[in-house]
């Protein structure tokens, strides 16, 4: 059976922590809690009013868990993941910045996923109806400036809606002293937890042009009614719609992705052959 995205297994070694914002009265659960995760790394746990939750590691500004109201894990994190900097975390939602893939002079997907982010104690105003959210910020170090000589503030808000929806909002501010503009690439490299990948289909990308990274970025047009998986896939869909759906027939579950300000969509699945060659990739 061809599978690569499995439900995250139970993990130990997580300590206690303290609540940093309450959802309401003392009888309610802590909406936001700062505590220790695997290998003592700092993480923030977000909790919804009906059982949903999310976990965000400050290392990488990385969402590693998202559970619905039934406590079902919706993201994949490799069981072989060691959570040991400076290696990036495999799975969850890595932040790719200021480069995506190998399209530039920096390391794969840039350096943001390999940096320790800080909790933003004074974020700019941002409307929200959720009480369960955290604001993070990343600024360049001297080492970063040597590799990529641009000054910036990258602000990330991770919010858990009252209905269990997970919302990520990113804002990048140019803080160059001379105001000189710069260009960058950015992506949420989300790993969704699904059952048998051959039972999964993606809707919303029909008739779009895409660049096939397995064919030297040659440009093609999607022909099917929906995208299905029969082998390795690595495609960049150009001008993707704001709504995309991932249907998992075996789990009878549908992920609905809504995006704004991100024009393209990447669909990647290593299939079993390539997955076996990746030392940090496991169920």
Secondary structure, 3 states (H helix, E strand, C coil): CCCCCCCCCCCCCCCCEEEEEECCCCCCCEEEEEEECHHHCEEEEEECCCCCEEEEECECCEEEEEECCCCCECECECCCCCCCCCCCCCECEEEEEECCCCCCCCCCCECHHHCECEECCCCCCCCCCCCEEEEEEEECCHHHHHHCCCCEEEEEEEEECCCCCEEEEEEEEECCCCCCCCCCEEEEEECECCCCHHHEEEECCCCCEEEEHHHCCEEEECCCCCEECCCCEEEEECCCCCEEEEEECCCCEEEEEECCCCCCEEEEECHHHHHHHCCCCCC
